[in-house]
Structures are given as structure tokens and as C-alpha cells.
Amino acid sequence: MIRSPLVRWSLSALLLVVVLGVLRTKPWERAETTATPAGIAVSPRETLAVGFLPVTCHLTCPVTDFASKTSPSTRFQSQRFADFPTVVETMKSGRLQASFMIAPLAMKMREQGVKVKIAYLGHRDGSTVMVRSDLTGIRSLKDLRGRTFALPSKYSNQNLVIRKLMKDEGLDPKDLRFVELPPPDMPGALASKAIDGYFVGEPHAARAELDGSGRILYHAKDIWPHFISCVLVVTEKLIDERPGVVKDLVRGIAESGEWAEGHRLEAAKLVSPYFRQDEKLLRYVLTQPPDRVSYRMLTPADDEMQLIADMALEAGILDRRLDIRDLVDRRFIPTDIRPAAIALQP
């Protein structure tokens, strides 16, 4: 027994210092470690935050997050955003080094001197043109002449596709009254008749379809086969300093897409809590019809990316012609893509 008050006080003070040190370092939050077959711990796993929005174009981001929890490679932590301007500002500040975003916006960042590269695609197709259900006479875009039509952003590929469709149907840009709306607000605006139609990534089109306020005028794939909206963007700093992490990320997205193609119902269940959206809604988008959105053929080709850049220049999004070879980096794309190893609880 320690009887000396001074000694007891000294030991108590030492114990307090140790406890405070543990609380400060938080060893339980350190990066996960891999282990050898013998159970000997080796170097900590690398981690990377990856930005996404809760749209099915970005579905492979949370799937990769989930798969990486049990993978021996990099741990990817999906970071949910509400809008693309916040994603851009977070990347510009250096607090985010990888994210999904709309392709023309990635091109604009590059034009502005932000050192980013497109490393992969997020999806194919997956966007839909909706019109009010009560407008029974609307059979094509030209039938909407003089009406109000919503787009998510001037930087969106939806903007470029609508311009192409208007040209194909002989419409002047002034024939429609365009407004920009956040995608989650579009179904409500359609239901209240504040707008007459909109073009957006899923599931914000299916919401209007399911509640009966809207009907499909076109799927993106009907206007532009293998339509691209979103791409995977990484910073050059990440490529230079952690190329192995970029390679793991691109492979993870590729394998997650391959898994989602064969497990659409399971994919809806998996991403529902990440998206904070109804599983039934996501299940509908991924199956009605099954090719409404695709997660294969995600290697960006020069000709299709250059076409997007040239259309963005024509639309006034870009100020000068962008050489796509300076923007796309395909070094990390795998040649052999297998489905991610994912097992969900029943």
C-alpha cells in the first residue's frame, strides 16, 4: 500500500497524463492494418475519401466503399455531397482528391487551371427526359415549344444533349424557357406545374414517374446511345504521390460496376443507406428497364470525350477548345474486370 500523499498524487498525475495521451491519439481510429497468413500485422492500409452525389450515375462509389471494407487493398470512404459546386470547391481546397462529377464541369476545372484528370467513367445512360402526365399531346421535344423546361446545370451533359436534340428537331434555343433547378426539386416542381418538363439523372426522374405526376418522353440512351454524364476525376497530386491508390480506386469502380450489372436488386439495397433514398425507388430505376443505366464500358474514348468538349465549347461552357489528351489518363484502367466480392446480409 502506498501511504505517502506525494507519491499517490504523483501516480495519479501520471495516470491522468497517460489517459489524456490515449484520448488524444485515438489509436482505435488509426488506419486499418493488413495481416500475413500467420497473423503478423504489416503496414497500415491506405485510405481515400471519394466524393459522390446520391444519383445512380454515382452508384459504384458507395459500392466500392462497401467492398473495400473487407479488401486488403486501399480503404475507400465515400463522401456524400448535395451539389457539384461544393464538390468543386472542396477539390480546389485540397480537402478532396477524387470525386465523381459531370463531365463538362471537369473540363471547365481543367480549363481554369485546376490540375485534375479524368481516370474513368461512372456509368453509361441513366438520365431521363420527363414531361407532365397531363400534357397528353406531347410526343417529342418540339411539342414543348413555348413551355418551361428544367435542367440541373448549364455545366451538365443534359444541357448538351437537349441542345443536340433541339437541333435535330429543328428548334431554336429560344423555343423553350430553360430554368436551372436542383435535381431533387424537379419532381415537386413538375407536380405543382411550375415546370412542364425536365432532363435529369436518376432517380429524380423515376420519382415523378412513380407518383404519377410525370411520364417518360425520352431515355438518354434513345437520344445519345451510351450517353455519358459523370466521370471519375482525380487530382494530379494524387496520381503523382499515390499512384497505387488511384489504380486501386479505378479497379474498385470497374469491379463494382460489373457486380452491380449482375446484382441490381442487391445494389439497390446496398446503396440505399448511402443515398438516404427509398430502396424501392432505386430498385425501380435499376430494373425498369434493366438498361436504364449501365455500369459497363466505362473506359472513356477520345472521340466521345472530344465530342463533349467541343459541344461544351459551342454551348459557351468552355472558352477555348480543349485537347482531351491533356485531360484523360487511362493508365490505371484494368484490362481484366471481375465482379467485386460482395456478400450482403439477407
N, C-alpha and C positions, 0 to 999 in steps of 0.2 A: 504494500500500500504506500502511495506517495503522500507524505504528510506535509511537505513544505508547500506553502501557498505560492511561493515564487515559481517552484518547479511546475506545479499544477497549472499556473497561469501561462507559463512558457509553452507547455504542451498543448494547452487549449488554443493558444495563438497560432502554433504551428499547424494544428489540425484545421483551423479556420483558413489559413493560407492555402493548404492543400485542397480543401473543398472548393475555395474560390477559383483556384487554378483549374480544377477539373471542370467547373461550370463554365469557365471562360473558353477553354479549348474545345469543349463539347466533342469528346472522342467518338461518341455514338453517331455524330453527323459526318464523320470523315468518309472519304470515298471508299466504296466497297473494294475488297481485295479479292483477287482470284486465288486459286489454290492448286497445288500439284496433286496428282493422284494419292500421294502419301499424306495429304492434308497439311502441307507446309505452306504458309502464306507467302505470296510473292508480291510484286509491285501493285499499288492501288490501281483500280480501274479508272480510266479517264471518263469524264462526264462532259456533256454538252447540252445546253438549252437550245431548243429548236422552236421557232415561232410558227403559229398556225392560227387560222380563224375557224370557227365552228361551221364549216361548209364541207360538203362531201368531196369537193376538189382537194381538200387537205386531209382526207381520211387516213392516208398512210402515215401521217405524222404521229398521231396517238397510237396507231397500231405498232409502229416502230418503238415508241416509248414502252408499250406493254411488253413487246418481245424482248427488248434489251434488259428488262428486269432480271431475266434468267440467262442471259447470254454472257459468255466470258469476255466479249469484246466491249466496246465503249457503251456506257450507260447514257441513253438519250432521254432527256426530260422535256416533254412537250410543254410549251408556254403559250397559253391561250390569250389571244388579243381580240378586241372588239372591232378594230378597223385597221386599214392599211397605213394611214398616216402615222399612227402610233408605232407600227412596226418599223416604218422608215426612220423615224426619229430615234427609236431605240437602237437600230443598227448604226445610224450615224454617230451616236454617242459612244459606241463600242461596247454597250451592255448586252448586245445580241450579235452573234456571228453567223447564224444560219436561220433561214426562215423560208416559208412558202409565201409567195406573193404573186399578184397579177403581172404577166409578162411585160406589158408596156411600162409599168411602174419601175420594174427592174432596169429596163432600158433607159428610162429617164434618170434614174440614180447614177447609172454609168456615165451618161452624158454630162451630168453635173459634177463629175469627178469623184464620186464615191467608188472606192475600189472594191467592187463586187463582181462575182462571176455566177453565171447560170450553170449549175452542175448536173441538173436532171429536171425532168418534168414531174408534176404532181399527179396528173391524170390525163385522160382524153374525154372530150364531150362533157356532160354533166351540167349544162346550162339549158334553160328553157324560156321561150317567149310565151307569156301568159296574156290573155285578154279577159275582160269581164264576161261572165257567163250570160248576162242578159243581152249582150251585143251579138245577137244571133246571126246578123248579116256579115260579120267579119270573117272572111275566109283567107285573107292574105294581108300583108303589111299595108298595101296600098288602100285597103278598105278602112284603115285607121287615119286616113288623111284628115287633118284638122283637129285631131284628138291629142290628149296628153299622154305621153309615154315616159316611163321612168327607167333610168339607167343607174347602176351603182356608182359610177365614177367616169369622168372623161378619160381616165387612165386605164379603164378596163377593156379587155378584149371584146366584151359585149358591145361596147361603143363602136369598135372597129367593125364587128360583124353586122351590126344594124346598118352602118353606113354602106357596107358592101351590098346588103340586101336591098336597101333603098335604091341604090344604083341599078341593081339587077331588075327591079320592078319599075324603074323609070320615075322615081320620086325625087323631088328636090329636098335638100336638108331642112328647108323651112316648112315643108308639108306636115311635119309633126312638131308638136310643142314638147320639147325634151325638158325633163327635170331630173335632178340627181337626188336619190334617196338612199339611205342606209338599207341594205338588203332586208334586215328583219322588219323594217317598217312597210315594205312593199305590199305584202298580203293585206294588211289592215287598210292601207290607202286604196287598194283595189276594191275591197269590200265596201268601203264608205263612198266609193265612186269619185274619190279625189283624183284618181288617175284612171285611164282606160286600158292600159296595158303596161307590161314591163318585161325586161330581159335580165335574168339573174342566175347565179349559180345555185344549185340545190343545197339544202332542202326548201329554200324560200319560195320556190315555185310550187312544189308539191303541197305546201301548206294551204295555198289558195285552191288548189285542185281538190283536196280532201274536204275542205269546209264548204265547197260548192260555190264560192264567190268567183272563181276563175276557171278557165279551161285552156288547154294547150293549143297554141297556134303553130308553133314550131319547136322541135327539139334542136339544139345546136348542131347535132350530127346531120340533120336534114338540110341545113344551110351550108355548113362547112364540115365535111367529113373529117373525123379525127381532130376536132376542134381542140385548141389549147387555150386555157385561161391562165392557169397558175404554174409557176416554175419553182424549183428549189434554188434559192440564192444563198451563196456563202461568201464571206469576205476573203480577199486575197491574203490578209493576215492569217486567217485560219488555215488556208491552203499552205502558206509558207512555213508556218510554225507547227502545224499538227496535221500533216497530210494523211497520216494513218486514220485519224478521226474522220476526216472527210470521206475517205474510202469506206470506212465502216458505215457512215451515215447513208451514202448513196446505195450501198449494198442493202442496208436495212430497209430503205424506202422501196427498192426494187423487190425484195423478198416479201415485204408487207403487202405490196400491190398484188403479187402473184397469189399470196394466201387469200386476200380479200376476194379475188376473182372466183375462187372455188369455195368460199365460205361467206357468202353475202349475208345470210341471216346472223351468223356468228359475229361478223364485222359490225353489223348494226348494234348488236348487244354490247360489244366491246367499246365502241366509241361513244355510245350514248352518255355515259357519265362524264367523259372528257368534253363533249359538246354541250352538255347540260340541255339535251333535247330528248324528246319522246322517242323511245326505241321503235315504236310502231311507225312513226314518220320516217325514220331513217331506213327501216326495213322496206317501206313502200318505195322510197327513192332507189334503193339498190336492187329492186326486183321488178318494178313496173315501168317500163320493161327492163330486163336484165342488162341491156346495152345502153341504158340511160346515161350511165357513167362507166368509164373503163379505166383500169389501172395497169394496163399492159401497153407495150410500145412507147415507153417513157423516155427513150433516147431522143433528144431534140435534133432534128436535121437542119442543116444550114439553110436549105431553101425555104422551109416553113418559118424558121425564125427570122430570116431576112425579109420575108413577106410581111410578117407582123411589124418589123421595124419600119419598113417602107410605108406601110399603111398608117403607122403612128406618125410618121413624118407628114404624110398627106393630110392627116387629121389635125395637125398643129400641136401634137403632143411632144414631138421631138423637134428641135431647132435645126438639126443637120442630119445627113444620112449617117447611120451607124453601121460600121463594119461588124457584122455579127461574130466574126472570128476573134475579135478582141473581147467578146463578152462570154462566149460559151466555152467551157472547159470540160471535155469528155474523158479525161484521163482516169477518172475514178469509177466509170461505169463498168459493172461486171458483164462478162460475156455469158456466163452460166448462171441463170437465175432460177432458184428453187423456192418453193413456198416457205415462209417463215415458220419456225417451230412454235406453234401457239396452242395451248390447251386451256380452254375455258371451263370454269366450274359449271356443272349442269344446273 
